[in-house]
Amino acid sequence: ATARSVLTMELLTNHVPCDRWKQCGVSGDVLALRLNHFHLRCIFLRGLFHCDLHPGNIFFDPHDEGRMALLDFGLIGEISENE
């Protein structure tokens, strides 16, 4: 819910925290590949990276292994072409 200290941008239905992947029967290999793909695309195509990724900020849909949701973009790093 949106409150003074929380801004709700989108409701995630059917998504569970990343640390529950084993209980949901989801392939850890698939989740790792999806997350790695996200990072590489952000870094090499946009020059950005998420600085606060931990299981509480990574959610996935156990019914669609390819669908992930990342939360808390309050700390983002930027890489210039010169770096």
C-alpha positions as CSV (number, residue, x, y, z in Angstrom):
1,A,0.0,0.0,0.0
2,T,1.1,3.6,-0.6
3,A,1.8,5.6,2.6
4,R,4.0,8.5,3.5
5,S,7.2,6.4,3.4
6,V,6.2,3.8,0.8
7,L,5.3,4.4,-2.8
8,T,3.5,1.5,-4.5
9,M,4.1,1.5,-8.3
10,E,2.7,-1.9,-9.3
11,L,0.9,-4.8,-7.6
12,L,2.8,-8.1,-8.1
13,T,0.4,-11.0,-8.1
14,N,1.7,-14.6,-7.9
15,H,5.3,-13.4,-7.2
16,V,7.2,-14.8,-4.3
17,P,10.6,-13.8,-2.8
18,C,13.7,-15.2,-4.5
19,D,14.7,-17.2,-1.4
20,R,11.6,-19.5,-1.8
21,W,12.6,-20.9,-5.2
22,K,13.2,-24.4,-3.8
23,Q,9.9,-24.6,-2.0
24,C,8.1,-23.6,-5.2
25,G,9.9,-26.2,-7.3
26,V,11.5,-23.6,-9.6
27,S,14.9,-24.3,-11.3
28,G,17.7,-22.4,-9.6
29,D,19.6,-22.6,-12.9
30,V,16.8,-20.8,-14.7
31,L,16.6,-18.1,-12.0
32,A,20.3,-17.6,-12.1
33,L,20.4,-17.3,-15.9
34,R,17.5,-14.8,-15.8
35,L,19.1,-12.6,-13.1
36,N,22.5,-12.8,-14.9
37,H,20.8,-11.8,-18.2
38,F,19.2,-8.8,-16.5
39,H,22.5,-7.6,-15.0
40,L,24.4,-8.0,-18.3
41,R,21.8,-6.1,-20.3
42,C,21.7,-3.3,-17.7
43,I,25.4,-2.9,-17.6
44,F,26.3,-3.3,-21.3
45,L,23.3,-1.8,-22.9
46,R,22.3,0.9,-20.4
47,G,25.5,1.5,-18.3
48,L,23.5,1.0,-15.1
49,F,23.6,-1.6,-12.3
50,H,21.4,-2.3,-9.2
51,C,23.4,-1.8,-6.0
52,D,21.1,-3.5,-3.5
53,L,20.2,-6.9,-4.9
54,H,19.4,-9.5,-2.2
55,P,16.6,-12.1,-2.0
56,G,14.2,-9.6,-0.5
57,N,14.5,-7.4,-3.6
58,I,14.2,-10.2,-6.1
59,F,10.8,-11.8,-6.7
60,F,9.7,-14.4,-9.3
61,D,6.5,-15.9,-10.6
62,P,6.6,-19.7,-9.8
63,H,4.2,-20.3,-12.6
64,D,6.4,-18.5,-15.2
65,E,10.1,-19.1,-14.5
66,G,11.0,-16.3,-17.0
67,R,9.2,-13.6,-15.2
68,M,11.1,-11.8,-12.4
69,A,10.5,-8.5,-10.6
70,L,13.2,-6.5,-9.0
71,L,12.4,-4.1,-6.2
72,D,14.1,-1.1,-4.6
73,F,15.8,0.9,-7.2
74,G,16.8,3.5,-4.7
75,L,20.5,2.9,-5.2
76,I,21.7,2.6,-8.8
77,G,25.2,2.7,-10.1
78,E,26.3,4.1,-13.5
79,I,29.2,3.1,-15.7
80,S,30.4,5.4,-18.4
81,E,31.8,4.2,-21.7
82,N,35.3,5.3,-20.4
83,E,35.2,3.0,-17.4
